[in-house]
């Protein structure tokens, strides 16, 4: 039996999953790491803690599996995208904490781009709507705010990477500085048509090209990782959401998936045609194998998805375990007119409001804890429905069904409500670890463990389908009230 080691480095934890050649999970290791909030709207991670947590997860997975590391034929890496690390080329030490994709500190940089009339050009080149979400302004902030960093970057002494590059560089003992197209396409420095770094964009953000990693296909050879004293080839690197799309076998145009994690991410494969969004969505590059034609995606992001449940657990102490949210939400028949807009870090697509903030509306003297919990659960589905509507508008056709994955899709209440609000069938695979599975698929195809995408499709198993069970009248009323609540949360912070 041969195995794939998939490293899934996420926003709140690092995981390692070992898959066998039949796509079965042999073992799993997971380690949470610290979330840092130094100022309001700022989010940071310690890159060295991320690395340590990933190694711990690897050791746990290997120990639990009992397999010989030499039977692992490939490593696949998938990661939280946009999160930015800059480190010293010689010492390997980060010069500042990783600035996380959720962080809003660079919003003023985006305002300046708007005033300079550069946003349309950036969107045309990158497929992205300029926002503090992406890596470019995070790089600029570190270079501007760490003593000597700007000069050192120009002298070629510093390296930039999203988390995939940071992991690869360390796993290969500082010999490989690479990223893949999916991660590069989320930096706001990548030309989505030429599939390379764009000199004009680098000039706009004043970022030296010397700090940037080499760009490769997602399914490609990235050097050897030293694991348990053995050299194991890394055969894939892919951003988490494109990994999930690949893991859901959305290989053809028109196929879509939604991942329910810390945030929610709706992606559709648009084939070899790049479709410019008119509805607040963005274009990125899909995961692909070496020598394949480039495929594109439409994507919409919900910044706060499952994170709203974590907030109710950790900050509000409404329950002690996230799993209790479903039970408590079901204790009431509806929200009692309460709507929860979890715009803690602004609103993503299709609103793109950096200055929106969280709001709980419709409270009365009769509002209970359970009403607020249910409203938080429903907010995840409402935000995803906004993305879904925008995507159908851009695609120009109806999306017949939606593939779902991520930890929160275990929540049957949430999945049924999502189906009801979308008025579409939801398809939940038996293996909901689609992100890690996508990285494993790419690595396995690259090293020859599996022969083709058709082989992967035939091995796919569906656990459950959710069908809509709500009247159109009720659906329309709920969505109308949701949009009213969103309007109250928008433009809250004074610019």
CORNOR-V885015 format. One record per pair of residues at least 4 apart in sequence whose C-alpha atoms are under 8 Angstrom apart, sorted by the first residue. I is the first residue (numbers start at 1). GAP is how many residues later the second one is. Records with the same first field share a line. If there is no record, write none. Layout:
# CORNOR-V885015
I = GAP + GAP
This chain:
# CORNOR-V885015
1 = 19 + 20 + 70
2 = 18 + 19 + 69 + 70 + 71 + 447
3 = 15 + 16 + 17 + 18 + 68 + 69 + 70 + 71
4 = 14 + 15 + 16 + 17 + 68 + 69 + 70 + 71 + 72 + 436 + 439 + 440
5 = 11 + 12 + 13 + 14 + 67 + 69 + 70 + 71 + 435
6 = 10 + 11 + 12 + 13 + 69 + 70 + 71 + 72 + 430 + 431 + 433 + 434
7 = 7 + 8 + 9 + 10 + 47 + 51 + 68 + 69 + 70 + 71 + 429 + 432
8 = 6 + 7 + 8 + 9 + 69 + 70 + 71 + 232 + 427 + 428
9 = 4 + 5 + 6 + 45 + 68 + 69 + 70 + 71 + 154
10 = 4 + 5 + 69 + 70 + 230
11 = 69 + 251
12 = 20 + 21 + 22 + 23 + 250
13 = 17 + 18 + 19 + 20 + 40
14 = 16 + 17 + 18 + 19 + 36 + 39 + 40 + 43
15 = 13 + 14 + 15 + 16 + 39 + 42 + 43
16 = 12 + 13 + 14 + 38 + 41 + 42 + 45
17 = 8 + 9 + 10 + 11 + 12 + 41 + 44 + 419
18 = 7 + 8 + 9 + 10 + 43 + 44 + 47
19 = 4 + 5 + 6 + 7 + 8 + 421
20 = 4 + 5 + 6
21 = 428 + 429
22 = 437
23 = 414 + 436
26 = 39
27 = 34 + 35 + 37 + 38
28 = 29 + 32 + 33 + 36
29 = 27 + 28 + 29 + 30 + 31 + 32
30 = 23 + 24 + 26 + 27 + 30
31 = 22 + 23 + 25 + 26
32 = 21
33 = 16 + 17 + 20
34 = 11 + 12 + 15
35 = 8 + 9 + 10
36 = 7 + 8 + 9
37 = 4 + 5 + 6 + 7
38 = 4 + 5 + 6
39 = 4
41 = 62 + 63 + 64 + 303 + 304
42 = 60 + 61 + 62 + 63
43 = 56 + 57 + 58 + 59 + 60 + 61
44 = 53 + 54 + 55 + 56 + 59
45 = 4 + 5 + 52 + 53 + 54 + 55
46 = 4 + 51 + 52
47 = 4 + 38 + 47 + 50 + 51
48 = 4 + 46
49 = 4
50 = 4
51 = 4 + 116
52 = 4
53 = 4
54 = 4
55 = 4
56 = 4
57 = 4
58 = 4
59 = 4 + 169
60 = 4
61 = 4
62 = 4 + 5 + 7
63 = 4
67 = 4
68 = 4
69 = 158 + 159 + 161
70 = 160 + 162
72 = 160
73 = 159 + 160 + 374
74 = 158 + 159 + 160 + 161 + 369 + 370 + 373
75 = 150 + 157 + 158 + 159 + 160 + 161 + 365 + 368
76 = 158 + 159 + 160 + 161 + 363 + 364 + 366 + 367
77 = 87 + 157 + 159 + 160 + 161 + 359 + 362
78 = 86 + 159 + 160 + 161 + 162 + 165 + 357 + 358 + 361
79 = 84 + 85 + 159 + 160 + 161
80 = 83 + 159 + 160
81 = 20 + 81 + 82 + 102 + 105 + 158 + 159
82 = 18 + 19 + 51 + 52 + 53 + 80 + 101 + 104 + 105
83 = 15 + 16 + 17 + 18 + 51 + 52 + 79 + 80
84 = 14 + 15 + 16 + 17 + 51 + 54 + 55 + 76 + 77 + 78 + 79
85 = 9 + 11 + 12 + 13 + 14 + 54 + 75 + 76 + 77 + 78 + 81
86 = 8 + 9 + 10 + 12 + 53 + 56 + 72 + 73 + 74 + 75
87 = 5 + 6 + 7 + 8 + 9 + 71 + 72 + 73
88 = 4 + 5 + 6 + 7 + 69 + 70 + 71
89 = 4 + 68 + 69 + 70
90 = 67
92 = 82
95 = 51
96 = 46 + 50
99 = 4 + 39
101 = 32 + 33 + 34
102 = 31 + 201 + 243
103 = 29 + 30 + 242
104 = 28 + 29 + 241 + 250
105 = 27
106 = 4 + 26 + 31 + 32 + 35
107 = 4 + 24 + 25 + 247
108 = 4
109 = 4 + 23 + 28
110 = 4 + 20 + 21 + 22 + 27
111 = 4
112 = 4
113 = 4 + 5 + 6
114 = 4 + 5
118 = 4
119 = 4 + 10 + 11
120 = 4
121 = 4
122 = 4 + 5 + 6 + 7 + 8 + 66 + 79
123 = 4 + 5 + 6 + 7
124 = 4
125 = 65 + 66 + 67 + 68
126 = 59 + 62 + 63 + 64 + 65 + 66 + 157 + 158
127 = 65 + 149 + 155 + 156 + 157
128 = 58 + 60 + 153 + 154 + 155 + 156
129 = 151 + 152 + 153
130 = 4 + 58
131 = 221 + 223
132 = 5 + 6
134 = 4 + 52 + 53 + 54
135 = 4 + 27 + 51 + 52 + 53
136 = 4 + 51 + 52 + 53 + 69
137 = 4 + 68
138 = 4
139 = 4 + 21 + 68
140 = 4 + 65 + 66 + 67
141 = 4
142 = 4 + 7
143 = 5 + 6 + 7 + 10
144 = 5 + 6
145 = 4
148 = 4
149 = 4 + 9
150 = 4
151 = 4
152 = 4 + 5 + 6
153 = 4 + 5 + 6 + 55 + 57 + 58
154 = 54 + 56
156 = 54 + 55
157 = 54
158 = 53
159 = 51 + 52 + 53 + 54
160 = 51 + 52 + 53
161 = 4 + 5 + 18 + 51 + 52
162 = 4 + 17 + 21
163 = 4
164 = 4 + 15 + 73 + 74 + 75
165 = 4 + 12 + 13 + 14 + 48
166 = 4
167 = 4
168 = 4 + 8 + 9 + 10 + 54 + 57
169 = 4 + 5 + 6 + 7 + 8 + 9
170 = 4
171 = 53 + 54 + 55 + 56
172 = 4 + 51 + 52 + 53 + 54
173 = 53
176 = 46 + 47
177 = 36 + 37
178 = 35 + 36 + 37 + 38 + 44
179 = 4 + 5 + 34 + 35 + 36 + 37 + 58
180 = 4 + 35 + 36 + 37 + 38 + 57 + 58
181 = 4 + 14 + 34 + 35 + 36 + 37 + 57 + 104 + 106
182 = 4 + 36 + 56 + 57 + 60 + 102 + 103 + 104 + 105
183 = 4 + 55 + 56
184 = 5 + 6 + 31
185 = 4 + 5 + 6 + 7 + 99 + 100
186 = 4 + 98
188 = 13
189 = 8 + 9 + 12 + 13
190 = 5 + 6 + 7 + 8 + 11
191 = 4 + 5 + 6 + 7
192 = 4 + 92 + 93
196 = 19
197 = 5
198 = 4
199 = 4
200 = 4
201 = 4
202 = 4 + 5 + 6 + 7
203 = 4
207 = 4
208 = 4
216 = 4
217 = 70 + 71 + 72 + 73
218 = 18 + 19 + 20 + 69 + 70 + 71 + 72 + 224
219 = 16 + 17 + 18 + 68 + 69 + 70 + 71 + 223 + 224 + 226 + 227
220 = 15 + 16 + 17 + 69 + 70 + 223 + 226
221 = 12 + 13 + 14 + 15 + 225
222 = 11 + 12 + 13 + 14 + 15
223 = 10 + 11 + 12
224 = 7 + 8 + 9 + 10
225 = 5 + 6 + 7 + 8 + 9
226 = 4 + 5 + 6
227 = 4 + 5
234 = 209
235 = 207 + 208 + 209 + 211 + 212
236 = 203 + 204 + 206 + 207 + 210
237 = 202
238 = 4 + 5 + 49 + 201
239 = 4
240 = 4 + 195
241 = 4 + 18 + 24 + 26 + 194
242 = 4 + 25 + 44 + 45 + 193
243 = 4 + 44 + 191 + 192 + 193 + 194 + 195 + 196
244 = 4 + 13 + 15 + 161 + 190 + 191 + 192 + 193 + 194
245 = 4 + 5 + 11 + 12 + 22 + 23 + 189 + 190 + 193
246 = 4 + 5 + 41 + 188 + 192 + 195
247 = 187 + 188 + 189 + 190 + 191 + 192 + 194
248 = 9 + 155 + 181 + 186 + 190
249 = 204 + 207 + 208
250 = 5 + 6 + 7 + 19
251 = 4 + 18 + 202
252 = 17 + 18 + 19
253 = 15 + 16 + 17 + 18
254 = 14 + 15 + 16 + 17 + 145
255 = 13 + 14 + 144 + 147
256 = 10 + 11 + 12 + 13 + 143 + 145 + 146 + 147
257 = 9 + 10 + 11 + 145 + 146 + 147 + 148
258 = 6 + 7 + 8 + 9 + 126 + 144 + 145 + 146 + 147
259 = 5 + 6 + 7 + 145 + 146 + 147
260 = 4 + 5 + 45 + 46 + 144 + 145 + 146 + 147 + 148 + 149
261 = 44 + 45 + 46 + 145 + 146 + 147
262 = 41 + 42 + 43 + 44 + 45
263 = 38 + 39 + 40 + 41 + 42 + 43 + 44
264 = 37 + 38 + 39 + 40 + 41 + 42 + 116 + 120
265 = 34 + 35 + 36 + 37 + 119
266 = 33 + 34 + 35 + 118 + 121 + 122
267 = 30 + 31 + 32 + 33
268 = 29 + 30 + 31
269 = 17 + 26 + 27 + 28 + 29
270 = 4 + 5 + 25 + 26 + 27 + 28
271 = 24 + 25 + 26
272 = 21 + 22 + 23 + 24
273 = 22 + 23
274 = 9 + 22 + 23
275 = 8 + 23 + 119 + 120
276 = 6 + 7 + 118
277 = 4 + 5 + 6 + 21 + 117
278 = 116
279 = 71 + 111 + 112 + 114 + 115
280 = 20 + 69 + 70 + 71 + 72 + 110
281 = 17 + 18 + 19 + 68 + 69 + 106 + 109 + 110
282 = 16 + 17 + 18
283 = 13 + 14 + 15 + 16
284 = 12 + 13 + 14 + 15
285 = 9 + 10 + 11 + 12
286 = 8 + 9 + 10 + 11
287 = 8
288 = 4 + 5 + 6 + 7 + 154
289 = 153 + 157
290 = 156
298 = 93
299 = 92
300 = 48 + 49 + 50 + 87 + 91
301 = 47 + 48 + 86
302 = 45 + 46 + 47 + 81 + 82
303 = 40 + 42 + 43 + 44 + 45
304 = 4 + 38 + 39 + 40 + 41 + 76
305 = 4 + 74 + 75
306 = 4 + 74 + 102
307 = 4
308 = 4 + 34 + 68
309 = 4 + 13 + 16 + 64 + 67 + 68
310 = 4 + 5 + 12
311 = 4 + 5
312 = 4 + 5 + 6 + 7 + 61
313 = 4 + 5 + 6 + 7 + 8 + 9
314 = 6
318 = 51
319 = 5 + 6
320 = 4
321 = 4
323 = 4 + 88
324 = 4
325 = 4 + 48 + 49 + 52
326 = 4 + 48 + 51 + 85 + 86 + 87 + 88
327 = 4
328 = 4 + 42 + 45 + 46
329 = 41 + 42 + 44 + 45 + 48 + 84
330 = 44 + 83
331 = 39
332 = 38 + 39 + 42
334 = 37 + 40
335 = 4 + 35 + 36 + 37 + 39 + 40
336 = 31 + 35
337 = 25 + 26
338 = 22 + 23 + 24 + 25 + 29 + 33 + 34 + 37
339 = 21 + 22 + 23 + 33 + 36 + 37 + 40 + 143 + 146
340 = 18 + 19 + 20 + 21 + 32 + 35 + 36 + 39 + 145
341 = 17 + 18 + 19 + 35 + 38 + 144 + 145 + 148
342 = 15 + 16 + 17 + 34 + 37
343 = 4 + 13 + 14 + 15 + 16 + 146
344 = 12 + 13 + 14
345 = 9 + 11 + 12
346 = 6 + 7 + 8 + 9 + 10 + 11 + 12
347 = 4 + 5 + 6 + 7 + 8 + 9 + 10
348 = 4 + 5 + 6
349 = 38
350 = 36 + 37 + 40
353 = 137 + 138
354 = 137
355 = 135 + 136 + 137 + 138 + 139 + 140
356 = 133 + 134 + 135 + 136 + 137
357 = 132 + 133 + 134 + 135 + 136
358 = 131
359 = 126 + 129 + 130
360 = 12
361 = 124
363 = 4
367 = 4 + 5
368 = 4
369 = 4
370 = 4
371 = 4
372 = 4
373 = 4
374 = 4
375 = 4
376 = 4
377 = 4 + 37
378 = 4 + 36 + 39 + 40
379 = 4
380 = 4 + 34
381 = 4 + 33 + 36 + 37 + 40
382 = 4 + 36 + 39 + 97 + 100
383 = 4
384 = 4
385 = 4 + 33 + 36 + 37
386 = 4
387 = 4
388 = 4 + 34
389 = 4
390 = 4
391 = 4
392 = 4 + 5 + 6 + 7
393 = 4
400 = 24 + 25
401 = 23 + 24 + 25 + 26
402 = 22 + 23 + 24 + 25
403 = 23 + 24 + 25 + 26
404 = 5 + 22 + 23 + 24 + 25 + 28
405 = 4 + 23 + 24 + 27 + 28 + 29
406 = 4 + 26 + 27 + 28 + 29
407 = 25 + 26
408 = 6
409 = 5 + 6 + 19 + 23
410 = 5
411 = 4
412 = 4
413 = 4
414 = 4
415 = 4 + 11 + 51
416 = 4 + 50 + 51 + 52
417 = 4
418 = 4
419 = 4 + 5 + 6 + 7 + 47 + 48 + 49 + 50
420 = 4 + 47 + 48 + 49 + 50 + 55
421 = 47 + 49 + 54 + 58
422 = 46
423 = 44 + 45 + 47
424 = 43 + 44
425 = 40 + 41 + 42 + 43
426 = 39 + 40 + 41
427 = 35 + 37 + 38 + 39
428 = 4 + 34 + 35 + 36 + 37
429 = 31 + 32 + 33 + 34 + 35
430 = 31 + 32 + 33 + 34
431 = 30
433 = 4
434 = 4
435 = 4
436 = 4
437 = 4
438 = 4
439 = 4
440 = 4
441 = 4 + 15
442 = 4
443 = 4
444 = 4 + 5 + 6
445 = 4 + 5 + 6 + 7
450 = 5 + 6
451 = 4
452 = 4
453 = 4
454 = 4
455 = 4
456 = 4
470 = 4 + 5
471 = 4
472 = 4
473 = 4
474 = 4
475 = 4
476 = 4
477 = 4
478 = 4
479 = 4
480 = 4
481 = 4
482 = 4
483 = 4
484 = 4
485 = 4
486 = 4
